[in-house]
């Protein structure tokens, strides 16, 4: 297959590793005060993504934009995460110093058999929601959904959720770290319970909860050597792609985040392997892919 080598550099990053009470997070593409990854190699080596964003906005089609819009994590849950919920932009802007909300999505990389996740709740309305929370009727309140490897979940703000132990997932989200913790099983850190945010959580939880079909996409085999769209919303578009021997993708977005979730191969002659995350900058053009590799890709709209 003929292809021309782009002169624009691919941006590879060193992740920011976080150890949590319930597992590990690796912030693989991030430009946030709580985690700012660094360019691993090339002309921009050593710069944080925030510095790169500020010094070279042309790489992201981002002239005049406030901040890098997305945050990507690998999550390895050794135990259950807290029961939590995220606010939307309006609530965050009004109550959290003009911060943005947190819309996020999950791609299940691996999980044990018969694994479920907390997704939503069973309260009929806000009144019943408040009664069940205040009386700690968690088993009656919380709704669980079975998940399998390859499932994709779009998590809109206001959705009660928790990751169960034994799940590994890729998370793509707005560049926000706003989480309202509803319940944490009484766990202690440094001898004290972790803070809860009951008032804020009750204000932002959607009641009744949305139907699960609106945000759970079961795993299926999708066509190889093409971008298969999983979700497109105001904040991101996410695709799944399986490379079988060789193919070409055309980078026509402001930027394109690429997450290698299994296998290994090459991109424009450069080796890539499972666990690597990189950005194809604005104007990169066509990228030549080879090997046996599965990717999750994320981009934003031109008007972001």
C-alpha positions, 0 to 999 in steps of 0.5 A, a space after each residue: 500500500 502506498 503512503 506518504 510520511 507525514 512531517 508532523 510528529 505523533 505525540 506520545 506521552 508518559 502517563 500519570 500513575 495514581 494509587 487509590 483506596 480501591 485500585 489504580 488509575 493511569 491518566 494517559 492523556 491529561 492536562 489537568 491540575 491533578 495530573 498533567 502527562 509529559 511528552 515522552 519523545 521527539 521535539 517536544 519531549 519533556 513538555 507537559 500537555 498543558 505546556 504544549 497546549 499553551 505553546 503550540 495550540 496549532 497542534 490541536 486546532 485550538 487557537 483561543 481555546 481555554 484548555 485541553 478538552 479531554 482526559 483519558 484514563 486506564 482504570 484497574 479496580 481491585 475493589 469496588 469504587 465509591 458510589 458516585 455521581 458527576 455534575 453537568 456543566 451548568 451545575 459545576 459552573 454555578 457551584 464549583 468555581 466555573 469548573 466544567 461538568 463531567 460527561 464520561 464513557 467507559 470501554 470494558 477492557 477486561 472483567 471477571 465472569 458474572 461481573 456487574 457495575 452500579 449503573 443508575 438507581 431504582 427510586 421513582 422520584 427525587 422524594 423517594 431518592 432522598 428517603 432511600 439515601 437518608 435511610 441508607 437503603 443502598 441495596 434497594 436503591 442501587 441498580 446493577 447491570 451485568 457487563 462483559 469485555 468489549 461493552 461500551 457505556 456512555 455515562 451522562 452527568 446525574 447517573 449514579 455509578 460505581 466500578 466493581 472490583 475485577 474490572 479494567 476499563 478505558 475511560 474517556 471524559 471531559 477534562 474534569 475531576 469533579 466527583 460527588 461521593 454518595 457512599 463509600 462502604 465505611 472505608 477509612 484513609 488515615 483512620 478517617 472516612 473519606 468525605 461524602 458529598 450527599 447534598 451535591 449528589 442529591 441535587 445532581 442525580 437524575 430521578 427517575 434514572 434514564 433507561 439503560 438502553 440509552 447508555 449501554 452498548 453491548 460488545 459485538 464484532 465490528 468490521 475490521 480496518 475501519 473506524 466504527 463509531 461508538 458514541 458522538 456527543 457534544 464533548 467527544 466522538 469515540 470509535 473502535 477500530 481493529 487493524 487486520 494486516 494494514 489499513 489507512 486512517 485519515 486524521 481530519 479532526 482538530 486532534 485524534 487521541 489513539 489508545 492501543 487496547 490490545 495487540 501490537 503493530 506499526 503506525 507510519 513505521 513506528 512500533 506501537 503496542 498495548 497500553 500506549 496512548 498518543 495524539 495525531 495532531 491537527 493536519 496530520 493527514 493519512 496514517 498508515 497502520 500495520 499489524 494485529 491491533 485494536 484501538 479506541 480513538 477519540 476526537 472532538 468536533 471542529 467547533 469545540 
